């Protein structure tokens, strides 16, 4: 039984790490060739700085286990010689995680509960229950997060959006 639990934990860790890495292939839309996109999945850890004080630091995810909160950050950069707009970033919420929080300055954030087919503000989402009734969606129901950048991103400027999810 102990060996089975160890193997199950190792499988979960490997599976979750693979899911995290697959989630980094994120679509973004803007003017063709106008933006560069980079993404990273990180964990927050406590470290002691040179002054002996505890501080929080983000580190790239190597492995993750149930209960770990992962921060997924997507950076967009305008790489053309004029401002660009109509930027939309869509991130899937990885399987075997529960969405927790999204952030993105200068963006409208919407969510999907149907695999990315439809998006709405969190207070407008409805899901169907197993008995055929409906209820308001909760963050655990989210399958995707979408950010629509307001206005234009200036020449050479960058912007970040992020969300947090906890591994089940």
Backbone torsions as a table, in degrees:
resi	resn	phi	psi	omega
1	UNK	NA	-40.6	179.4
2	UNK	-63.3	-43.4	179.4
3	UNK	-62.5	-41.6	178.7
4	UNK	-60.6	-42.6	178.5
5	UNK	-64.5	-40.9	178.5
6	UNK	-63.3	-47.1	179.1
7	UNK	-62.7	-40.3	178.8
8	UNK	-62.6	-42.8	178.7
9	UNK	-64.4	-43.4	178.5
10	UNK	-63.4	-43.2	178.0
11	UNK	-60.3	-44.4	179.7
12	UNK	-61.1	-42.1	180.0
13	UNK	-63.5	-47.6	-180.0
14	UNK	-64.2	-44.9	-179.4
15	UNK	-60.9	-46.2	-179.0
16	UNK	-64.9	-40.0	178.2
17	UNK	-63.5	-42.6	177.8
18	UNK	-62.3	-41.6	178.5
19	UNK	-63.3	-38.9	178.8
20	UNK	-62.5	-44.6	-178.2
21	UNK	-67.5	-36.9	178.2
22	UNK	-66.0	-31.5	-178.6
23	UNK	-69.7	-13.0	-178.0
24	UNK	-78.7	-8.7	175.8
25	UNK	-87.0	89.4	-169.1
26	UNK	-113.0	133.0	176.4
27	UNK	-80.1	145.9	171.6
28	UNK	-140.9	146.0	-178.8
29	UNK	-120.9	138.5	176.0
30	UNK	-167.1	-170.1	176.3
31	UNK	-59.1	137.8	-177.3
32	UNK	-52.1	125.9	176.5
33	UNK	72.0	8.0	-174.9
34	UNK	-87.6	-24.0	-176.2
35	UNK	-127.1	147.7	173.0
36	UNK	-106.3	136.6	-175.9
37	UNK	-118.4	133.7	171.6
38	UNK	-136.1	148.9	-176.8
39	UNK	-137.4	152.4	178.3
40	UNK	-149.0	146.9	173.2
41	UNK	-112.4	127.9	-174.9
42	UNK	-134.0	158.5	170.7
43	UNK	-112.6	149.9	171.6
44	UNK	-96.4	131.4	177.8
45	UNK	-127.0	158.1	176.1
46	UNK	-94.0	130.5	177.0
47	UNK	-130.8	163.6	175.0
48	UNK	-105.2	123.8	-177.7
49	UNK	-81.6	-178.3	-177.0
50	UNK	-60.7	-26.4	178.6
51	UNK	-86.5	2.6	179.6
52	UNK	82.2	11.6	-179.5
53	UNK	-97.1	144.8	175.8
54	UNK	-76.2	138.7	174.2
55	UNK	-145.8	159.4	179.4
56	UNK	-93.0	135.0	-179.4
57	UNK	-132.0	144.0	175.2
58	UNK	-96.5	137.7	177.8
59	UNK	-132.5	146.8	177.2
60	UNK	-59.1	147.7	-179.3
61	UNK	-77.6	122.1	170.6
62	UNK	-98.1	-49.4	175.3
63	UNK	-138.4	155.9	179.4
64	UNK	-143.8	147.5	-178.9
65	UNK	-127.5	162.7	178.4
66	UNK	-51.8	135.8	-178.7
67	UNK	98.8	-19.4	177.8
68	UNK	-69.8	137.9	174.8
69	UNK	-99.4	121.0	-178.1
70	UNK	-102.8	137.8	176.1
71	UNK	-106.1	118.2	178.5
72	UNK	-101.1	118.8	-177.9
73	UNK	-121.0	131.2	175.0
74	UNK	-115.9	127.1	177.8
75	UNK	-108.5	132.6	174.6
76	UNK	-115.1	142.1	-179.5
77	UNK	-133.7	130.3	175.5
78	UNK	-76.5	118.0	-176.6
79	UNK	-112.6	15.1	176.1
80	UNK	-111.6	175.3	-172.8
81	UNK	-92.2	22.7	174.6
82	UNK	-150.6	158.3	177.7
83	UNK	-59.7	150.0	178.8
84	UNK	-130.5	146.8	-178.6
85	UNK	-132.1	-163.1	-177.8
86	UNK	54.6	41.9	-178.7
87	UNK	-93.8	124.5	178.2
88	UNK	-130.1	128.1	179.8
89	UNK	-116.5	130.3	179.7
90	UNK	-123.4	126.4	178.0
91	UNK	-121.0	132.7	171.1
92	UNK	-75.8	146.5	170.5
93	UNK	-85.5	118.3	-174.5
94	UNK	-57.4	145.5	174.1
95	UNK	-57.0	153.5	179.3
96	UNK	63.4	25.2	170.5
97	UNK	-131.0	162.1	174.7
98	UNK	-119.2	122.4	178.1
99	UNK	-57.5	143.0	179.0
100	UNK	-123.6	-46.8	-171.0
101	UNK	-161.7	143.9	175.0
102	UNK	-126.2	150.8	-179.9
103	UNK	-145.6	145.5	176.2
104	UNK	-176.3	107.8	179.5
105	UNK	-63.8	143.5	176.6
106	UNK	61.6	31.4	-179.9
107	UNK	-133.0	154.8	166.7
108	UNK	-99.1	125.8	-176.8
109	UNK	-105.5	127.8	175.4
110	UNK	-128.7	167.7	-174.4
111	UNK	-134.3	158.3	174.1
112	UNK	-122.5	145.1	174.7
113	UNK	-119.0	6.3	-175.7
114	UNK	-124.3	32.5	177.4
115	UNK	81.7	14.6	176.4
116	UNK	96.5	13.2	178.7
117	UNK	-78.8	-46.6	-178.9
118	UNK	-127.2	147.8	-179.8
119	UNK	-128.1	147.1	176.8
120	UNK	-158.1	166.6	173.8
121	UNK	-62.7	153.5	-174.8
122	UNK	-56.8	-35.0	-178.1
123	UNK	-79.0	-2.0	179.9
124	UNK	-107.6	-3.5	-175.8
125	UNK	-83.1	136.3	179.9
126	UNK	-128.0	140.2	174.3
127	UNK	-124.6	154.0	177.3
128	UNK	-93.3	134.5	179.5
129	UNK	-85.4	173.4	-179.0
130	UNK	-63.4	-26.2	-179.4
131	UNK	-91.8	12.1	175.4
132	UNK	87.5	-2.1	177.4
133	UNK	-86.9	172.3	177.8
134	UNK	-118.0	157.6	176.9
135	UNK	-149.7	164.0	175.2
136	UNK	-66.3	138.3	178.4
137	UNK	-70.6	150.5	174.3
138	UNK	-119.1	162.7	-177.7
139	UNK	-51.6	-31.3	178.7
140	UNK	-64.4	-17.8	179.5
141	UNK	-85.2	-15.6	-173.1
142	UNK	-67.0	133.8	176.6
143	UNK	-107.8	-23.6	-178.8
144	UNK	-147.9	154.3	174.0
145	UNK	-123.0	137.8	179.3
146	UNK	-130.5	133.9	176.0
147	UNK	-115.6	128.3	173.6
148	UNK	-110.0	114.8	-177.1
149	UNK	-70.2	131.3	179.6
150	UNK	-85.3	126.4	177.9
151	UNK	81.1	-151.0	-176.8
152	UNK	-117.3	151.2	174.9
153	UNK	-95.3	121.6	-175.0
154	UNK	-65.9	164.8	179.7
155	UNK	-57.0	126.7	177.9
156	UNK	72.4	1.6	-177.4
157	UNK	-85.1	155.7	175.7
158	UNK	-124.6	159.9	175.1
159	UNK	-147.3	151.0	179.4
160	UNK	-123.9	145.5	169.2
161	UNK	-127.9	152.8	-179.6
162	UNK	-152.8	161.1	170.0
163	UNK	-146.6	158.4	-179.7
164	UNK	-115.5	141.1	175.9
165	UNK	-142.6	145.2	-179.6
166	UNK	-103.3	132.9	178.2
167	UNK	-72.1	130.0	-179.4
168	UNK	-74.5	NA	NA
